[in-house]
């Protein structure tokens, strides 16, 4: 096994998940060498339709989180399809799914059954809220959980309405938590020889993202309010208008503040008793902001940002997505990966001996049906029969009406 195979080469993952959190998790694993078999329902992962833009039968949304996987399609409502899944699990290390709580149990495939049949299997479930509590078993989508978990209440302009964070941060965080949980369970299995059940929820992942607002409230009892681009605990840690592009300045200590003031030509601000310490700057943020905006309004944002970074002051130009993905830093770091027509964002986990690689573009619907089933021991005739019965699905079906 070479380094080119990836750190997780030899790991077999059966991925029943759809939409974002689960597929994002399994793409992380697949990028690092895991053999991920993506099992789609007869209607396909719904993100295949979340476009435009489209390529073939898949929207860009699906394309962005499903590379390096082999795709098959099973109608798990049929008992024979569940038998096929059991066969696939015989050689698997991990099962990941995000069915509504209780679905696998109704199918006779809950963890109690799976752990008895496959004692080394790690079974990870992603759900909206978990199985218990007043919201237990209820569905969850990223934006709705952003609202329910309080994140929207923190996002938006001061005095304005609550806003959804523009990215699906809850789903993405849940995907990261899922990947971390799987790796921890694999490490523990090395000691015990046993798998285990892992649950990660959108709701609790959203709660984990509430730092430092939750901790501030725990200690002070004061409910946090929306602050626009400002930071609740630091200043200047905010976006500022310049003559050209806006910039974001992130001053984290007094030394950085002194350097910042010197670089923008206002050393006197660092000596002003209203701004000496961070707590002073927070108490007088309006006056400090006005002074900073006044001087930056005449300066070129990119030039100022470059000078600040060289002086060790965290700063960033507020760029657009087209700007970011043509930026020299992005290109120098190889942060865009390509294979044929496929283009995507590279895996950010960089390993020296076993780097992430793009081995395969996202699968067409059911494209690996025959290969995966043959590996599981099915004959060509048996595969033909499963396809003819619709247990294994070759062509995407329309979603049934409610």
N, C-alpha and C positions, 0 to 999 in steps of 0.2 A: 504494500500500500504506500503510494508516494505522497509527498506533500501536495501535489497537484490534485489529489483526490479530495482534499479538504479535511478539516479537523473532525468532522462528524461522519466521515466515510464509514460505511458499514451499518449506520443507523437507519432503520426502516420505520417510516412514519406513515400511518394511514390517516388521511386528513378528510374528515367529513364536514369541515366547517365551510361557511359561506360568508360573503360580504367582505369585512375588512379585518377585524381583530385576529381571527384564526388564520386566514390566508397570509396576513402580514407576518405572523409568527412563523408559519411554516416556510415562507420564503426566506426568512433569516436562516432557518435551519438548512434549507436546501442550498442556499448560496455557499454554505460551509460544508457541503458534501453529503448531507443526509439524502436518502432515497425517499422522496415524498410522493406518495400515490394520492392524488387528489380525486376523491370520490364525489361526483356531482349527482344531484337528483335529476329525474327525467327532464325537468324544465331548465336545467343548468343553474349554475350560480347566478343569482339575479343581477350581479354586477356586470355580467356579459351584456346586459341591456342598458347600463347606466351611461349612455352617451347621447349625442356624438362627442368626440369623434369615434369612429369604428375602424377596425381592421378585420376583415373576414367576419366571423360570427361573434366577435368580442369587442366591447368598448374599451377605451383607454383605461378606464377605472380597473377593469379586470386585468388588463395587460400589465399594469403597474405593480401588481402584488402576487403574480402567479408564475413567475419564471422558475426554471429548474425543477419543475414538477411533471410527473406523468399523469395524464388524465383518463379516468374511466367514469362510466355513468351506471348507477344501479338504482332500481326502483325499490327502495328499502321497505315500502309498504307491502311488498310481496314477500311471503315467508322464504321463498327460494333465494331471493336476493340477500336476505339476512344470513342464509347458509353460506352464500358466497363470501360475505363479509367475515364470517367466522373463519372461513378458510384463509382469507387474507391475513387475519390477525394471528394465525399460527406462526408466521415468520416475522411478526412486527414487534417493535420495541415500544412504540407510542401510538396511541389513538387520541386524536383531538377532534372535538365536535362542539357545536353551539346550537344544538336542538333546544326547543323549549323544554324546561325542566320536566322530567317525567316521561318524555317521548321514548327514550331508549328502554326505560323500565317497562313501559307498556308493550314494547316489542320483545320483551324477554332478554334484553341486552344491557341491563343495568350493571353497575360496577360489581355488585355481589356475584352476579353470574360470570362476568368477564374475569374477575380476579380468581375465581375457582378454576375456570378453564385455562387461563393464561396468567399464572401467578407472577410472572416477571413483567407483565404489561403495565405501562404507565398510561393512565387514562386521564386526559385533561379536558375539562368542560369549561367553556366560556358561556356566561349567561348575563342577562341584564342586571339582575339583583340577587342571584343566588336562589336557593330552594326554600329558605325560611324567612321569617319576618313578615310584616304586613305587605311588603311588595314582592315577596318571594314568588317565583314562578312567572312573574309578569314580564312582558317583552321589553327590550330596551334597544334604542338606536342612539348613536352618538349624540346628536343635537339634543334629543329629549333628556338624555342623562346629563349632558352639560347643564341643562336647566335644573334637573332634580338634584344634582350633586352640588349646586351652588356656584359653579364656575361662571355661568352667565351673569350672575349678580355681581361678579368682580370685574367683568369685562365691559368696556364702554367708556364714554366720556363722563367726566365729573358732572353730575346733575342730569345726565342723559339716561336713555333707556338701557336696560341690560342687553348685551349682544352675545350671540354665539361666537366663540372663537372660530376664526375663519377656516382652520384646519380641523380634521376629525381627531382631535387630540386624545379624546377618551378611548376611541377604538385603537389608535396607535399605541397608547400607553398600555392598554390591555394586551395587545399583541406582544409588546416587550415583556410584560409581566408573565405572560404565558411561556415565552421562550426561556426566561430565567427559571420559572418553576420546573419546566421539563429538564433543564440541565441540572438543577439541584436534585431532582428525583433520580436522574441517571447516576449522579455521584453517590447518592445514598444507596442505590441498588448495588453498587460495587461492594458495599459493606454487608448488606443484608441479603442480597440475592432476590429481593422482592420488589415488585412494582407498587404503585399506590395511586390513589385518586387525588387529582389536583383540581381545584376550582378557582377560577379568577373571574371577577365580575366587572362589568363596565362601571357600575355604581361605586364600588370600592376603589377602582383605579382612578375614577374622577376625584374621590376624596383624597387620595394620595397626592393629586396634583394641586391641592389647595394651599400648599406651603408658599409663603409664610403666613398667609392670612388666617388659617386655622389656628396656628400657634399664637399669633398675635391676639386672637380672640380668647384662647384658653387662658392667657396670662393677664390680659387687660380687662376682659369683659366687654370691650367696645366692639360693636359690630363693624366690620370693614365696609368701606364704601368704594364706589368706582373712582378710579383716578386717571382715566385716559391712559397715556403712555408713561405716566409717572410710576415710581416705586414707593411702596408704603413705608419702607425702612431706610431708604438711602436718598441723598440728593447732593449734586445733580445726577440723576439717573433717569434720563428723559429724552424725548425727541425735541430737536431744535431746528427751526427754519434757518436756512442760509441763503446766500445770493443765488445758489444753484440748487443742488439736491439737498433735501433734509438729511440730518445726521442724528444718530442716537449716541449719546454720551453715557458711559457707565462708570461713574466714579465710586470706588468702593472704600477708599480710605483717605486720610488727610494728605498723605504724600502725593497721591494721584490728583487730589484737588489742587494742591500747590502747583504741580506741573501743568495741569489743565489751565489754570489762571495765567501762568507765565506764557504758555503757548498761544493763548488768544490775546495776549497783550494787556491783561488786567491783573497783574500781580497784587494790586491793592486789595482785590476781593479776598484773597487768602489771608490778608492781615486784618480784615474787617471783623470785629468781634461778633458780628451777627452771623458770621459764616465759619468761625474757627473750627468748630467740631461738627460732626455729622448731625448731632441733635440740634445744634444751632441752625444748621442749614435747613433741616426739616421744618423747624419752627418759623423760619423766614424764607421759605421756598419761593413765595411770590416775588419778593424783592430780588432774590438771587436770579430767578428765571428772567425777570425783566432786564437785568443787567447783562446776562449772557446773550439773550436774544438781540439786544441792541448792538453788541459787538459782532455777533455772527451774521447779522443781516447783510453785512458788507463783504463777507468772506466767501470764498469758493468752498463748498461743502466737501468735495472729494480731497482737495488739497489740505484743508484743515484736519480732516480725518486721518490722512496719511501722516501728517506731522504728529498728531496726538498718539497714534499707534507706535511710532518710532520712539516717542518719549515714555512709552509704557502705560499710556492712558487708554483703557478700553473704549473703542468707538467704532461705529459702523455706519456706512452710507445706507440710506433706505433705498434698496434696489428693487426692481421688478423681477419676476421670474425669468423673462428673456435676458435681462442683464446678468442675473446670477449664473445662468447656465451657459453663458458665453464669457464669463469672467475668467481672466488668466489664472486665478487661484483654483477655480473649479477644474479647469482644463489641466493645470499642472499636477493636480492631485489625482487625476484619472477618476473623477467623481461621476462621470457619465460612462455607462457601459453600453456596448453595441454588439449586435450579432445579426447580420443581414439587415432586414428592415426594422428589427427591434432596437429600441433605444430606451434606456431606463436609468434611474439613479442608482449608483453603486452602493453596495453594502458598506456601512460606515465602520464595521468591526474589522480592523486591519490586523492580520496576523503575519508574522515574518516568515515562518516556514510553511504554513498551510493557509494561504490566502483564499478569500472568497473568489468564486469565479462564476461566470455565466456559462453553464454547460448546455442549457436547453432553453429555447424560447417558451413562452406560456402555451399550454396545450390547447389544441382544438378540442371541441366537445367529443369525449369518448375516444380520442385518438389512440389510446394505449389499451383499449379493452382486451384485445386478443393477446398482446404481449404479457400484460399483468396476469391474466387468467391462466395463460400457459405456464408461467412461472409458478403459479399456485397449484399446478398439477392437473389442470383441466385439459382434456383432449380437444382436438379441433372439432370433433362432432359434438361434444358437450357444449363447447362455446357457441357453435351454431344454434343449438337447441335453446340455450339461454337467451341468445339474441332474438330468435324467432318468437319466444314467449314474451319478450319485452321485459324480462328480468334484468338483463343487461341491455342498456339503451344505446343505440347507435346514432339516432337522429333526435335532436332536441324537440321536446313536445311543448305545446302551449301550456301555460300555467292554467290550472282549473279556476273557474269563476267561484267567488265566495258564495 
